[in-house]
Structures are given as structure tokens and as C-alpha cells.
Amino acid sequence: MKTQTRAVVIGGGIAGCSTLYHLTQEGWTDVVLVERDELTSGTTWHSAAQVTNFGMNQTMVGLKTHSINLYKELRDDADYPVGYNHGDGGIRLANTEAQMEGYRHFASMARGMGVEYEVLDAQECARRHPLISTDNLLGGLWDGNDGDIDPASLCQALARRARKAGAEVYRNTPVTGLTQLKDDSWIVHTDKGDIACEVVINACGYRVNEVGSMMGVHHPVTSMEHQYMVTEDIPAIVEAGHRMPLLRCPISDYYSRQEKNGLLVGFYEQDCKTWGMDGIDPHFVNALCPDDLDRVMDVLEGAFERMPALMDVGIKSIVNGPITYTIDGAPLVGPIPGKRNAFCIIGLRAGLGEGGGHGWLLAQQIVHGEACYDTWCIDPRRFTGHTNVELNALKAIEDYQNEFRFHFPNEHRPAGRNAKTTPLTPVLAAEGAEFTVVNGWERVEFMKPTPDFHVTHGFKFDESFDVVAGEVDAVQNAVGICEVNGFNRFEITGEDRHSFLDHMICGRVTKKDGRVGLGYLLNHHGMVKAEATVANIPASDRGPARVWYGSAAAAEFHDMDWLQAHIGDADVQIRSLTNDQTILVIAGPKARDVMQAVSREDWSREAFPWLSVRECFIGFSPATVLGVSFSGELAYEIHIPNASLFAAYTALRKAGEAHGMKMFGALAVDSMRMEKGFLHWKADLLTEFDPFETGLDRFIKMDKPDFIGRDALVKRQADGPTKKFVTLEVNNTYARAYGGASVMVDGKVVGTISSGDWGHRTGLNLAYAFVDTDMPDTVEIDMLGEMVAATVIPAGPYDPDYALMRG
């Protein structure tokens, strides 16, 4: 066994084998996989092994397409062919119009990735799958690439190819410990000796937290028991003369695929069961949980109604084994938060179908620092600090119970709520707040006009439309107040703080005390990595001279990792204040009057101009106030220690009574930021595009001699842009354009929507999109199955001169 290698992959299922193979494809051949038993001895061996192209966003569609193409290549390998039934087709059923609208959106989104879905009516569903009934069926979504694969031969084929490229695989080699050295390299301890390596990858399936504990981390992954059965031969299948399509049914919570001349039928019962929360027997290898068909009888009855042929056939075998879920149902593929040279590929509940793509994207991140797609939707750092075993279990149960029911826009399911709150959460709830969830934080979405007010979830404008319009009107014509909790806030101190940030940011950010600037951080490929508000706070009795670095609520672990990785020998210290303070925003033409009523400071335009920062008191609550605006109106961003938050809120509300102050929420904020041309991190600011392609020209200073990504950006400039960022006016009044929808010209995809919303102040239906550089100004958007005309307009149609923000 080697004692030194470049990377060690721990785990020999689909995640580990795919990662090992793809590392060799990216140029790292001195790599090793260690497996405690035999390859595929965990969840992989008993997987139902469905391989679909369906995904909830373009990154997921893209990685699944890679899996399918790779699996077809492996199937056709004459030396070691893999058993792969590709192209059987698959249908996701629906019995509501809202579900059908979702399918139409997903079809538009997939088209931008070169994948074609079909939206079928009920009769066509039955024609393509003759075993199903059309009772209580409206239609479905057809994926022509759907199929299934043999798990064992797939993993063996990947390992075989990795070995041929130079990798080594050590079976029956349990990892007993992990030690990180001062240079951030690792020692992997096994029962057969130690292996020193640069990088370690946790690909341990349901044993993920056994290895996680060896490096002092907890991963938000919980296992669920999952049962499927295999039937005896079904005469209708024998007589059909072709393989049956796969079926996924959110109506009755089951799936099916052909298995020889019968069916494999799997269940997602409501009375579901977690597994392994109190530890896993070390001898649980190639093992299953006890059968428990009584638990799935309600689902089985629904399957009988949809597929009556099941009632006349016997059961050949039953499988009940653990599968892994994360806190939001999506995998964790990427850097492990707070660790150097440590990665994971875990929580793959659909591992066989997706594993080829996940290993592909992870290998790119390890070798090149980024993948070809923005991978935030699967990034392990998208959760920050609120995850634990109990919360993970609640969310895993909820996801399991809703396996085939996608989230509607602005749908926030009940499990695990109130994970992160502030002293104002119960106050705002009592005032009628409807809450959204942002990285676990309960944040006001809008204020309900009556206690029994509710919205109908779907893809069209709902009952909240007029409510949000009223909140925006208050901000535009009087004054509104909004709580922004969870906003990422770092305090950066040290003599080198300004030069450090100058190196990190691609533009010029003011170093002057009392001033605020906006900057963008790039990765080493010259692509957009992060967005930050930088505020220079002079020394006071509250602390030394320091910089506040503020970014999106979900960016805390992501940005901290990036900043810490580049400090080097600089005199820079970074401390997170994210969970210690909360922002109250007051915005509108009367905002200055409110501030003057609650603080002894001078809030005139001359004394506190736009882009200023000041320490003060709001009433008697200590506060740090920034003169910035995401709404486009005169606004103040008031940072308050949580211990004083209620007192500051009370003072501001009291002062606002004379000026008609109203609460406004996240939906109003999103509407107003679209009108101003402001971008949203990980919706419009993506690692797939450079800052010029993203329309951030004014924030880039190429005459700076040194910033991260500069050399790559110079080369990209020379090569010319591949896309451009545009603002579109959408010609409809019934729905916004959702991220992922395809922008079309003459039936050809020319771009993709990144954000969309109705602008209540301008009366415009607005959308942002990344499009081909030669795209004309008049296009169509594939919106919910309808081609809707759209026109390119100048960015930020509301107050384009920024006069209102300047006060």
C-alpha cells in the first residue's frame, strides 16, 4: 500500500468510484481509494439504480446529462460492458394544474442545457405506459433519456478505468483516523498503515459522519429506511414487446421501473423511518433492514389504483435499505466548511443516477478550484451552523414524504422551522408576518392583511401580489421598515486590512474612514466569486479601526473560507458577527425624518451622505448605520446587537407612526431591487461568468496591478465575452419569469433567465438573463409552455440617475 499520494478518496460506492475516476480524467493519477469492505457494499449495492435527466435546476440537469453520456460510454465498452437500460423513457405524473405548470417550467429550463422534455396529457401518458390508469390524472412530464443501470458493474467499471490511469484501490481497508498537519496536508490512518496526502475526500454514504467525526465536523446527512419490491412476471409486460417506461407518482408516492418481465416498485410512505441515528453496527455490510410492508400499505393501495396489474401478481423479493438525505434534499458535493484540502461527496439520495456527474464536478473543484457549472446548489457550505442530528432528521423525513413533489415558488415547508430567529420574530409574527426561510433564518416575506390570509402556491402571480404592491407603495411614498436577519457580517482588523481587501477585490474600494463601498471578488479563473459591501469604521470605544465586510446571508462559510485561504502572512484578523447582530432597514422619502427623531446625530444629506457609515444610538440602543439602499429609495441600514434589537425596533416604529411607516418584506425587496438593476448572489452572480459578462464593468479596475483573477480576466478580455447580461421587459401580466427559463429566438435557445419579478413602481414585468452576445433586442421567453415576447431595456429603469438613493 502506498504511504504517500496526492488524494485519498474514502468510500467505495458510486460517489467514491466516480470521484476517483474523474480525478484521473482531470490529470491527477497519483490517487487512492480506500474502502472498509468491498466496493458497493453500502447503499450502492441495493440501489434501485434509476438514471434520469430530470433536475430542479440547470446544474443538476447538466451533471445528470454527464452521467448518462458516461454510462452510455461504459455500456458500449467491449472490454468491460456495463448493464445499462438507457432510453426506456420515464413519466412524472401530475393531477393538478400547478404541477403541470411546474413541469412546463422544468422543460423550459432543461432546454437551455440541451435536454428535451415533453409535457404530456393523461391520455398520452397512458399510451406510452399501458399499465397505468388515467383516473385522477391530468398529465405528466416525459424524459426520453430515463433508464436504469447495474450498480455493481458501474462501480467496477469506473474503478477499473481509474486503475488503468494510475489510481489504486484498497479494499478491506478501514480508515481509523484522520490527522491534519500544519501545512494543511492529511494523514489517513488505516488498519494497514498510514497514507500521507494533500487532499482527503469523504465519500462514505451512510457512514459519512463516522469519518466526519475523525476531522471534527458534523455533516447534515440523515439516513432513511427505503423499501421496494420486485414482482413476478406481468403478462402485459411480456406481451408489450418493449420495455416499460419508468414511472414516478407524486399522487401516490411511489415509483416503478421494469425489472426483467416484472416491475420494481418503490415506496415513499408517510409513516417513514430514520435509520442509524444512534450509530451503525460496524458489521452492517451488504446488509438490509427488516422488511416492513405494513408501513407502506397506504402507498401500495395508491399504486394498485394507478397500476391495477399489480393486484394480480406476486412479490418476488423485498428490499429495505438505508438511503441518505441532507437537510434540503440536495447532495453535499464540494469543500468541507472550515477545513483545508478536505472535500465531500455525500447525501446522494439518488446516487447511481447522479453519481457520475457529481464525481465529475467534484474532481474539477479539487483539481482546478472551480467546476464548469456554478455548484452552489450542491455546495456543503450552503448551511451555516444551525444543522444538527435532530434538525437533519426532521427535514429528511419531510423530504422523504414529498419525494416527487417539488417546491413551488415561495413555498416553505413546516419541518424544522424557527431554527434561527431574532428577538423580533415573535413580535413580527404577532403583527401578521408571513415568513420565508433564508439559510435557516425566519425572515418576513410579507405582512398578511388578515390573520386567515393565505396564498395559493403555483407559478403564476398569487394573492400576495397586491399585498406586496402596498408595501412597495409605502416605501416609495412614505417610509417602510424591514428586518434583515442572518446578513453575513465579518469584522476585519489588522494593519494590512485595506491592502488585503484590495488584493481580494477586482475594483477600487474606498479606504477612507466613515465611507462604504461595493466590491466584487473573483476566483482564480477571473469569474465572479462573491459580492461584498465594505464599510470602514474608525476607532471608537466600541473597537479599533476596522472594516465590516457584508455579504449574502448564505455566504458566511463560503466567504470566510475564501478570505481565510488568502490571508497568508498579512496582519489581518477576521471575526464573524453574523449571528450577533441584525439589520433593520428603513427606506423611503421619510426615512431621514424617522432617523432624526430617534437619534441625536445629524442625518442631513451634508452630514451623512450616501455611502456613509456611522456608529450611534437608536434611542438608547447601540447601532452602526450604513447609508446604502437595495430598494432604490433613500434608506438606512441599521445594524443592531441582538440584545438591543427589540428596543431599537420599538423606537423606530414609534417614530415612524407620524410618517405612515409600514413593514415590508422580502418579496417587496426583490421587486424593488429588480427595478434598480441590483443583482442577487447565486442567482445573477455566478462562477460561470466573468464580471464583464455580468455587466459589472464599473466595478472593475484593470489598471490595478494585482487582484485575484486578474491574469485570467486579462486573457478572457482578449478572447472576448461568451455571454452578456441583459434586462428584459416581459410582455405578460400573469407570471414572472423564473430562473432557468429559456430565452428563444426563432425557436433556438439564446440564453437563460437568472431572475424575474414584477416591478410595482414601474409597472414592468422584469427579468435578467445571460444571453448570446449577438442576441437581438426582441426575443421570446419560454414561460410555463407559452412563448412570451420580451424586449431588452436599459438596466435599472427606476430612478436611473440614483437621485432618490442620494437623498
VEXNUTOR-846414 format. One record per residue (C-alpha): residue in three letters; x, y, z. Coordinates in steps of 0.02 Angstrom, whole numbers, plus 50000, padded with zeros to 5 digits. Example, Ala and Ser with C-alpha at 12.3 -4.5 7.8 and 13.67 -1.06 7.14 Angstrom:
<atoms>
ala506154977550390ser506844994750357
</atoms>
This chain:
<atoms>
met500005000050000lys500615017549960thr501185028550103gln501105044750001thr499845050349870arg499015066049806ala497225062249859val496335048849959val494515045149924ile493665036550071gly492205025650018gly491965013149877gly490185016349821ile489635026149669ala490195042649748gly491965036649783cys492205027049622ser491565041549517thr492685053949607leu494225042749587tyr493895040249402his493585058549367leu495135064049464thr496155053749340gln495215061849196glu495665079149263gly497505074449269trp497765068049447thr498295049949426asp499255047749590val497655044949688val496985031349801leu495285024749855val495105015550020glu493555005350062arg493194997150230asp492454981750145glu492104977849963leu491624990549829thr489754994449829ser489474986349999gly488505001250067thr486925009049994thr487535006949816trp487274988149806his485404988749843ser485015004449744ala483505004649629ala484775012549510gln483655023949408val484555035849291thr483525051049247asn483955067549164phe482685076949271gly483345090549385met482665105549479asn483975117449408gln485195118149264thr486685112249365met485765096349412val485205093449233gly486975096149171leu487775083949292lys486445070949256thr486735072849069his488575069649102ser488105053849199ile487025047449056asn488355050648925leu489695042449032tyr488585027449069lys488215025048884glu490075025148850leu490345012048985arg488905001648917asp489735001348746asp491464996648813ala491814980048730asp493104975148860tyr492004978249011pro490204982448964val489034989149098gly487224983649105tyr486254999649064asn484475000849002his484535018148926gly483095026848839asp481635017248913gly480875034248948gly480055039949107ile478495049349160arg478225060549312leu476355061249341ala475285075949395asn473495078449449thr473475097349471glu473715111749351ala475025119249466gln476085103449449met475875104149260glu476465122249261gly477995116649355tyr478345103349227arg478195116149087his479465127149178phe480665112549203ala480525108549017ser481005126448975met482445125949098ala483115109349032arg483045115448852gly484415127848894met485535113048939gly485165104048776val483905092148855glu482145090048787tyr480685085248898glu478905083048838val477365088448934leu476005075348906asp474145074648937ala473385060049032gln472925050148877glu474685051348806cys475395045848973ala474305030148965arg474765027048783arg476615027148825his476385017048985pro474945004848953leu474914998449133ile474295014749209ser472545021349237thr472075039349194asp470925041149345asn471345057149441leu472715060749315leu472995077049223gly474625073349134gly476475071249157leu478255075549109trp479165063848990asp481045061349000gly481575051248849asn483305047648923asp482645038949078gly483295021549117asp484165010749246ile485905003649271asp486764989149360pro487604996649515ala488984983949539ser489604983549360leu489535002549350cys490655005049503gln491834991249450ala491984999049277leu492405016249350ala493685008649468arg494424998449325arg494665013849218ala495395023549364arg496645009449395lys497145009349212ala497515028049227gly498645025249378ala497485025849529glu497495012349661val496035004549756tyr496244996549927arg494774985749980asn494514979050157thr495484993950224pro494505003150358val495015021050398thr495335022650584gly495785041050597leu496235057250508thr497595069550558gln497855086550477leu499625093450480lys500175111650495asp500375113150308asp498545107750288ser499015090750216trp498255075050290ile498735058350363val497425044950331his497625031350463thr497045013950414asp497194996850494lys498524992950363gly499585008450388asp499575027150358ile499405036550194ala500015054550182cys499065065150056glu498695082950002val496815080649991val495545069350076ile493795065950010asn492365059250115ala491275048150004cys490605037050143gly488745035950110tyr487765032250268arg489385031450368val489785049350322asn489805055750500glu490925041850563val492275049250452gly491655067050483ser491965064850669met493765059950631met494045077750566gly492935086250695val491445090450586his489615085550575his488805083750406pro486935087150389val486545069750324thr485245057650392ser484805040350328met483035034550294glu482425016750276his481785014350098gln480824999250034tyr480484992549862met479814976149799val480104966149641thr478594957349566glu478394941149474asp478184941949286ile476754952949225pro475904946149067ala475594963548996ile477454967149002val477864950748917glu476584954548781ala477074972748756gly478634968848657his479564983848727arg480204989448895met479004999049006pro479435017249043leu479905021949220leu478545030049323arg478635042449467cys477005046649551pro476805061349673ile474965057149685ser475265040449770asp477095042149824tyr477855027749728tyr478945023949578ser479145009049464arg480315002649330gln480414986549234glu481444972549312lys481574957949191asn479744954349148gly479064961449309leu479144978049398leu480224985449534val479044996249638gly479735008049771phe478785017249908tyr478915034149994glu477705031350137gln477125044950255asp477455033650405cys479305033550364lys480775029250474thr482515036250504trp483975024350519gly485645024150608met485415040050710asp486155031950865gly487605023650774ile487825009950646asp488344992050681pro490124990250612his489594973450541phe488164981150439val488934977150269asn487964971650114ala486524971150236leu484704976450240cys483414982050367pro481964970450411asp480524970350287asp479034980750343leu477704980850208asp476354985450334arg477155002750342val476895005550155met475134998550134asp474375015750103val475625018949963leu475375001549894glu473505004349884gly473815020149783ala474975010549669phe473614997349644glu472405010949590arg473635018349467met474275001449403pro472894988349426ala474014974749354leu474964974749520met473464967149607asp473604951249505val475444947549525gly476524940149662ile478004947749752lys479684940049712ser480764949649836ile480774964549955val482224976249988asn482294988150136gly483914997750150pro484585014750206ile484725029550088thr485445046450136tyr484605063450141thr485305080650177ile484425094950264asp483715101450099gly483705085349998ala485125090349880pro486845082149892leu488375089649976val489755089949845gly491235101349870pro492355108850006ile492015104250186pro491665120450283gly493085126650390lys494325113650329arg495765115050208asn496055101950073ala494515092150130phe493045088350017cys491485077750024ile490275069449904ile488865063850018gly486985064050040leu486705056649867arg484945050049889ala484895046549701gly486715041749695leu486765029649549gly485825041149432glu486805056649479gly488465049749541gly489385050949376gly489025069549366his489365073149549gly491075064849541trp491425074749382leu491035091549461leu491955087349623ala493525081949531gln493525098549438gln493385108149602ile494805098349680val495985099849532his495515116949461gly494695126049606glu493015127649518ala491895117049408cys491205121249236tyr489505124749316asp489125135349468thr488935121949602trp488145132049742cys486565121349739ile487615106449799asp488955115949897pro489185109250076arg489405127250138arg487625132450096phe487125128150276thr487935138050415gly487935132150593his486125127650626thr486195109650570asn486165095450696val485585077450702glu483835081750762leu483515095350633asn484255084650494ala483065070650539leu481525081750534lys481985088550364ala482465071350297ile480775064550348glu479895079150264asp480895077150103tyr480595058450101gln478725061150121asn478745073349975glu480005064249864phe479135067849699arg478285084249749phe479405098749700his479435115049796phe478335128549721pro478985146349716asn478895154149890glu478345137649967his479155134950137arg478775118250216pro478475116850403ala479785104550466gly481245112050560arg480555129650563asn481185142850686ala482935135650676lys483615153450678thr482615167850749thr482885185050824pro482025193850969leu480855201350839thr480235185050764pro478775182650885val478395201250880leu478265201450691ala477275185250693ala476015193550809glu475915208250688gly475435196350547ala477075191950463glu477175177850338phe478945171050347thr480135164450219val481705154650264val483445160950220asn484825148950274gly483765143550422trp483295161350471glu481465166050484arg481335181950380val479755191750343glu479115187950168phe477605199650176met476355205750303lys474675196950297pro473195208950284thr472115197350390pro472525182850507asp471715169950391phe472585176450234his473465163050131val474185161149958thr473905147649828his475615140749783gly475965139949598phe476975147949459lys475805162549425phe475565178449524asp474615174049682glu473595182649816ser475145191249887phe475355201949731asp474275216449790val474945214949968val476725217049905ala476175231549796gly475525240349952glu477175237650043val478155244549896asp476995259549889ala477355263650071val479225262950038gln479065273649882asn477935287049955ala478205286950143val479335275150241gly479465256550270ile480425245850394cys481135228550362glu482095216150468val483565208150376asn484215194350486gly485645182450451phe486555195150342asn488365189550334arg489475201650429phe491355199950459glu492405211750562ile494135213250484thr495535221050586gly497425222450574glu498655234250492asp498505225550323arg496615225150313his496485237650170ser497885230250064phe497165212950094leu495445218050032asp496225227549887his497015211049833met495385201549853ile494255213849761cys494355217449574gly493885235849590arg494355250549697val493545250849869thr493735266349974lys494945265650121lys494285281650196asp493565280650372gly491685282950379arg491405277650198val490605262550116gly490955253849950leu490365239049849gly491595226549779tyr491685210049686leu492855195649721leu493415184249580asn494085166649580his495745162049501his494865159549334gly494275177549332met492465172949366val491295180949493lys491555173049664ala490725184649789glu489955201849816ala490365212149970thr489875228550049val491415235750133ala491205248650272asn492695257450354ile492315260750537pro493515272150632ala494175267550804ser492995271150947asp492535264751119arg491705250151028gly493305243950949pro494865247850848ala494855254350671arg494065240450570val493185235550412trp491485227450405tyr491305215350262gly489485211450224ser488775198750102ala487285187350071ala486515177950217ala487015160950148ala488805166150109glu489525165450285phe490515149250271his490865151550086asp491595169050104met492525165250265asp493385150450182trp493895161150034leu494555175650138gln495485164750263ala496305154950124his497155170750059ile497745179650217gly499475171850212asp500695181850318ala499655197850317asp499195206350481val497345202750461gln496085195550583ile494305190750534arg492905188350657ser491115183850612leu489735194750687thr488385186550581asn487425178750725asp487705193250846gln486825207350755thr485295210250649ile484905223650521leu483385234850524val483155243950360ile482115259550348ala481795265750172gly480785279250087pro480715298150071lys480265300050256ala481695288850316arg482805303650362asp481405311150468val481245294750564met483125293950593gln483165311750655ala481785307650780val482685292750858ser484495298450859arg485435314150917glu486565313450764asp486375324850613trp485615314550472ser485585328150341arg486255324350169glu487765335150203ala488185327150371phe487805309250319pro487865307450130trp487505291650032leu488815277950061ser489245283850237val489435273450395arg489225279550573glu489145272450748cys487735279950851phe486245275850959ile484465272350902gly483535277851056phe484715270251182ser485195255151075pro486965254951006ala486935254550817thr488045255350664val487155263850519leu487605262350335gly486905274250205val486555260950074ser484985255349984phe484415239349900ser482695246849864gly483255262049766glu482465274049890leu483305284350025ala483745271050152tyr484735267150308glu485425250050351ile485455249450542his486505235650621ile485935232050799pro486605219650929asn485255206650954ala485125210751139ser484545228351093leu483545223950938phe481805224951013ala482155241751094ala482815249050930tyr481335242050834thr480115249550958ala480935266550945leu480915266350755arg479105260650746lys478575274150868ala479475287550769gly478765280750607glu476945282350661ala476895300550611his477505296350437gly476425281350395met477775268350420lys477375250650363met478285234150374phe478915227150210gly479625210050175ala480755200050061leu479545199749914ala479465218649910val481365219549921asp481565207849773ser480345217849669met481235234149705arg483005227549677met482485221449504glu481895239049460lys483575245949515gly484635233549419phe485375226049577leu485975208149567his485715193349683trp487145181949734lys486965164449663ala485505169749554asp486345183049446leu488125182349515leu488825165449462thr490525157449442glu490065153249262phe490285171349207asp491605184649225pro491195202249289phe491175209749113glu489925196649055thr488905200449212gly488815218949171leu489925224449315asp491125234749210arg491065249849326phe491665239049471ile493225232549383lys494885241949382met496055232949263asp497395245849298lys497595238449471pro499225228749465asp498645214249571phe496995206249619ile496445188149622gly495905182749449arg496685197449357asp497805187449240ala496385175849193leu495235190749167val496505198849050lys496515183148945arg494625182148945gln494545200248885ala495705195948743asp494645180848695gly493035190948703pro491435187648802thr490415171948779lys488825179348854lys488095196048904phe486925200949044val485315209948996thr483745216849074leu482125211748988glu480365218848991val479215203848983asn477565205648891asn476365197349010thr475445201349171tyr475085184149243ala476775177149296arg478575181849322ala479985173749225tyr480805160749337gly482655157249344gly483155144149216ala481815148249087ser482475148348910val482645164148805met482245159948624val482485167448451asp481715158548301gly481505142748403lys483315142348460val483915144448639val484995160148651gly485035162548839thr484365158749011ile483375168949137ser484285171649301ser482965181949396gly481245188949366asp479935199049459trp478575212049438gly479125229949465his477715238149561arg478415255849544thr478745254749357gly477295243349311leu478515232349216asn478715213449218leu480615212549229ala481875198749202tyr483755196949199ala484595184849080phe486285178849020val486155178248831asp487205176248673thr488205191848633asp487365193748462met485595191648526pro484345204148454asp483375215948567thr481715207048537val481585189048597glu480385176448670ile480425167748839asp479765150048858met478665153549010leu477625139149075gly477445132048900glu476995148448816met478155158948708val478065176448783ala478805191548695ala480165201248786thr481215216548745val482935221748803ile482865238048902pro484175248148996ala484605241149167gly483825249249320pro482295257649245tyr481775265249412asp482665281649452pro484125277949335asp485105293149398tyr485075286849578ala484395303549638leu483205295849766met484535284949847arg485655300149868gly484255308749961
</atoms>
